[in-house]
Amino acid sequence: MHSPGLADMVGQLISSPSISSTLEQFDQGNLEVVNVLANWVQPLGFEVTIKPIPGKPNKANLIAKRGSGNNALVLSGHTDTVPLDEDLWQTNPFSITEKDGRWYGLGTCDMKSFFALAIEAMRPLLDTDFRQPLIILATADEESTMSGARNLTAEDFASAKYALIGEPTGLTPVKQHKGIMMLRALVTGTSGHSSNPELGRNALDSIAALIEEIIQFRNEIGSEHVDDAFDVPCPTINLGCIRGGDNPNRICDHVELGFDVRVLPGMSNDEIRLSLTKRLLARLKKADLKCDLNLMHPAVPPFENEEEELLSLLEQISRSSAKSVAFATEAPFLKTLGMETVILGPGAIEQAHQPNEFIPLNHIDPSIDIIRRLIAEICC
Ligand SMILES: [Zn+2]
């Protein structure tokens, strides 16, 4: 059984609000969570570094390291949560409520509980010096811009070899996920009186062609790239929103179309964006309209584990075979820093980003067991 202190720890993290959002009115800092974690791990022999996020005075990453050596295990999580619809919650989202074999609260599943579970897991192993270091990484802004993960440096992780990201996967190891890129196509013409079409260049007139071109492109990449390990086995493009013009009696001078692209591992966000840009420009050339294709947020690359050392160890420990998921994580950034990265954590992604988010209590002990055995295997 886990110690009674575990619920208090999870509770303390949940009651430290740390919403991150690209909309300024919802965005909060994460320093309270970072400080709580620092105060917990310091007495356990961890050397704590708090690294501020450039340009964001109320946000920081925490890197805490115990032991020395060149094959460290990193236990990684994000400190932030998404915004919430408070009216739709049946419990206080900023404290934990135990009900029906679950802990409810914003961030219980995605993914503040993971930090408390990692600390609980390591406790009995702290009597001895570690053979290899254990690093706790707690990032900022995963739910918005991923600025935390983007600001990590290879230098910070020079001694790190393996990384486990504790995102909710139902305790099954995840070996790959798609990328995500949100794009805005902005078509610009010139306005004029609607009584004479010659007085302007109508941006709306081109939109059918633009959408047709994007759908054609989607069909092409969808048949060229297929990976049956994914529930949706091809890359996707979702036409999400459209805005433009003002009055029926004005020639419409601008229309913007927002859509997302989710590429498979092995595909490149940049290449897709470049070839799509060329196609759209060519298509609108005759109409003498300008078309810009811009990223609405920095893109997240797709991720695939290619080393399989940590992966097979976690498959063994968790007694389940690795799967592929559709949601994006910080894994591609940790992989770029040289770590073999696997995603595995308690709770289900279906509970994340929802009112009444919860972590099932029957995932608590198995999580502690998996993390403890992993630390024992690599660090002890
Ligand atoms: Zn998450």
Residues whose N, C-alpha, C, O or C-beta is under 5 A from the ligand:
A	BS01	ZN	D110 M111 E167
